[in-house]
């Protein structure tokens, strides 16, 4: 009996250790990964909403996540004998104790300081746009979000800061994006590095035999000579010392992209009536619809007085829920691009300031 009890206890302890050991990693890794992704997404959406209300944005970086697992077990056998005016009674009492604990600790660091401010206030380099357009992102989405001006075609430059009073200039840029998208889909346009002048960025026009109408229209918008069947057009950023026939771009910074995307966030009517946001007017005095600009066409944040049932992402702010619909694939794609741009531009800076370490219970 004693041997059987001891064998049973040891088997139980070994089975528990097997379950709580390697299985603990399988059970917790996905949960921590999902929680970190959700937290960073919520932080970004929260900062977009803050900017709409002209509240200060703030970023915390998850510096480390440490999870310690502990497993303790004990087993014992107790025996006693008793004589009650009769034969001797022997009894064996096994005892078993098992304890398991998970103690995660999360460290946060604020993203601030000179390096961080420079990274989010500096224009996105043209080579970063090159990486995006060559890694599968649609040129219409990348340019519509990141480029503020190409030659004399403007992409709502006044929307790169707090909400303007008057509608921005953007309609020609909308048409330019449509043309660029069609040319990219046809393989008639590529953004790359010049094969002749080292690291110089160029726009390559090719396979133009069935794209003549689009090419003529684009050349007219950008005030360029109509490219030949195959032509390289130099891309630069200097509007002061530009060369004839050159394509000059002004890119947005991460900060101005955040402001630009925040413009098409829906606001509760009571907040509008309370004067908590700026209302943009058209030239005729009507209210301007931010869904018309390139960023607004691809990104929209809705608002609800209660938690939305089918939200991809939702955050509470000022007693309302601001959210992105789970079936709004355009907004989800644009938000994903924003996160990649933020990681590319601001992720290379070192976090500064005190570390906030929180034990999770």
PyMOL commands that set and color helices and strands:
alter all, ss='L'
color gray80, all
select helices_A, chain A and resi 2-20+22-52+114-121+126-134+139-146+157-160+171-185+212-222+254-262+269-273+290-292+294-297+329-345
alter helices_A, ss='H'
color red, helices_A
select strands_A, chain A and resi 60-83+88-110+147-150+153-154+189-193+201-205+231-236+247-251+302-304+311-317+320-325+355-359
alter strands_A, ss='S'
color yellow, strands_A
deselect
rebuild
show_as cartoon
